Amino acid sequence: MGWYFAFFFLSGFCSILYELVWLRLTMAQYGVTTALVSITLSMFMLGMGAGSWAAGIFVRRRGIKGAPALRLYALAEFLIGCSSLAVPGELVFGHRLLASVAGSTTMSSGSYHLVSGTLVALTLVPWCVCMGATYPFAMSAIEGIRKRESQRSFSYLYLSNVIGAVAGSILPLALIENYGFHGTLRTGSFLNAVIAASAFGLSFQRGETSASKNAALDTPAKAGPTREWETLLLLFLTGLSTMGMEVIWIRLFTPYIGPMVYSFALILAVYLLATFMGSVSYRSASRTSEPSNPQAWVLLALVGLAPLLSSDPRLPLDSMVRVWLGVVPFAVLIGFLTPMLVDRYSAGDSDRAGRAYAVNVVGCIVGPLLSGFILLPLVGEHTSMLLYSVPWMIMAFVPPGAPKMRLGTRIGGYSIVASALALFFLTKDYETVYPQRKVLRDSTATVIATGIGMHRHLITNGIGMTSLSPITKMMAHMPLALLDHRPNRVLIICFGMGTTFRSVRSWGVPTTAVELVPSVPRLYSFFHRDADQILASPQAHVVIDDGRRFLERSSEKYDVIIIDPPPPVQAAASSLLYSEEFYALAKRRLQPDGILQQWLPDGDWAMQSGVAQSLKNSFPYVLVIRPIVERGWHFSASMRPIPVRNASELVAQMPPSAVADMMEWGPATTPKGQFQLMLSNQIPLDDLIKLAPEAPALTDDRPVNEYFLLRHLVAEKQGKAIQ
């Protein structure tokens, strides 16, 4: 059995590796919209569920056990390894096909999502079917070779798969930093090939048990009809609650751990590690008897609400402690109950195990969609967590299997429900930190507008996005004044507070702003009194979309494209607005003498060098200017020489309304002085590159800004500064 443990450990590692990388590659090709991300993850889970169900039926109908089943498992792992080479090319092909269709027709956002979702499904589902098939194939192999261990084989494989997934949520981050996404996929492919070769070789070394010898053992002990549907319902609910709550955990803990890939990996790793601990406990308890305690289901309601307590801003807890206290109790219990249910339902039968696992996966598909598109936008994080706990509370009154419980047991269940409700009513959300606030929620984020006067702030999922600053004004005025003609059309990617949008409109130029989070533009009037008047203009357009996706679909040409990616610069997926591939797309939408204005809010030396190199590789002419306040860099890039103008000449290019807007917040006392502050902070582009010449240019495959942990650790070990 040790071989199977090793196989599923490596398989779990590779599955999470592929999920992480495929998601990012899909986002680069089709956009970072919530709908596309949800579709991608759903297709991943759908393929696994379909593969588990279909493979179970196949081995039962064909009577495949022992060595032949092990060879089928080896074939599945081999095909999974092939996916690492095929999926990137399929995604690129699908993107080109979609671009050709979108370019020849007027495609609405809904149609775009439908077509792109179909292409994503055609790309991912066949390979994920192979992943889901591994459980029934391996269980059938164990059933034919090691019948004695087969009764609990699912939980054994599940345990090893989960601990492999823990490693898969952490180690690939280091691989991506050093080798990029494609290099990391090749590592996964190699490991799958090792599994396939080892399993295939092992199939010739183990004797296959004869059918006659096992005839008396072939029919597993099955639960009665009532227990069967109840078991499947419980499996659906555990998948629903787990994945639905996981979406909410990210919202709850992001204010404390940040929006970086390492932050999300922390939540995933803690959850998987705790699930492993629960599975180990189940394996230990089930050696002597079948563990069964109706109160365990009710306890899910209480531990499911633990994140509300650990994320309460009134508690002075370390960010790591918050995640552990919030996630571990629930995940341990789920790790105990899920394999218990599958073992109970299947009793070692690969067909029934495949069916049970598929039902659990269906819950895993529905949960994130329910959280992201219905619960979070309508009722927020707090109430959403309660709603996921309600089914488990009901089990205090209607326990699974309707067992006769003693009075003390019933009172214990009622007490757990009362404690869970107290936890809900006594805890507070992160937004209560801000006494003066306006809060909006949508499928993408929880957005808070807070503060008064010049101290107003925009906060998305607990992370400060921007404040009222002359930096955002100069993002507009500097490139517009550098043009050698009057601008005719401007595009802004990332709306934020709308300050840059407002400054561009002061030039009287038709302006389009693209914003990913639907609630952000709805808070425009909180920050600017004239917001409604500005938006009423027929020349002002705000589009809710992913910036890259908008550029792909747009047919317009712009004199200036202004990009202000959300901070911090290390935020997950932010590299998609700094990469060479993004700049190649932006150039297609720029006028021949147009200017791309890129804002970089600092970052370590490698990040600054990587962005500078990607701009240098994309544009022959790039100006680099320090902002007039705070830190960071303004990049002005063009395919043609950018006019060299002094401060007076720049002011002369501006209409009076634009001058008034530029001077609204200073810091200089005159328009000429404002531009002099900017021009005095200009440096050569190569000076930024020299900060870390060994750093690679930032591309979709090498997102230098997002994956930085190893170089930070090396720098600290060598006693070097990182910025």
Secondary structure, DSSP 8 states (H G I E B T S, - for coil): -HHHHHHHHHHHHHHHHHHHHHHHHHHHHH---HHHHHHHHHHHHHHHHHHHHHHHHHHHHHT--HHHHHHHHHHHHHHHHHHHHHHHHHHHHHHHHHHHHHHHS---HHHHHHHHHHHHHHHHHHHHHHHHHHHHHHHHHHHHH-GGGGGGHHHHHHHHHHHHHHHHTTHHHHHHHHHHHHHHHHHHHHHHHHHHHHHHHHTTTS----TTTTGGGSS-----HHHHHHHHHHHHHHHHHHHHHHHHHHHHHHHHH-SSHHHHHHHHHHHHHHHHHHHHHHHHHTTTS----HHHHHHHHHHHTHHHHHT-TTS---HHHHHHHHHHHHHHHHHHHHHHHHHHHHTT-HHHHHHHHHHHHHHHHHHHHHIIIIIHHHHHHHHHHHHHHHHHHHTTTS-TT-----HHHHHHHHHHHHHHHHHHHH---GGGG-SSEEEEE-SS-EEEEE-SGGG-EEEETTEEEEES-HHHHHHHHHHHHHSSS----EEEE--TTSHHHHHHHTTT--EEEEESSTHHHHTHHHH-TTHHHHHTSTTEEEEES-HHHHHHH----EEEEEE---SSTT-TTGGGGTSHHHHHHHHHHEEEEEEEEEEE----HHHHHHHHHHHHHH-SEEEEE--SSSS-EEEEEESS------HHHHHHTS-HHHHHHHTTT-SSSSHHHHHHHHHTTEE-HHHHHTTSTTS----SS--TTT--HHHHHHHHHTT----
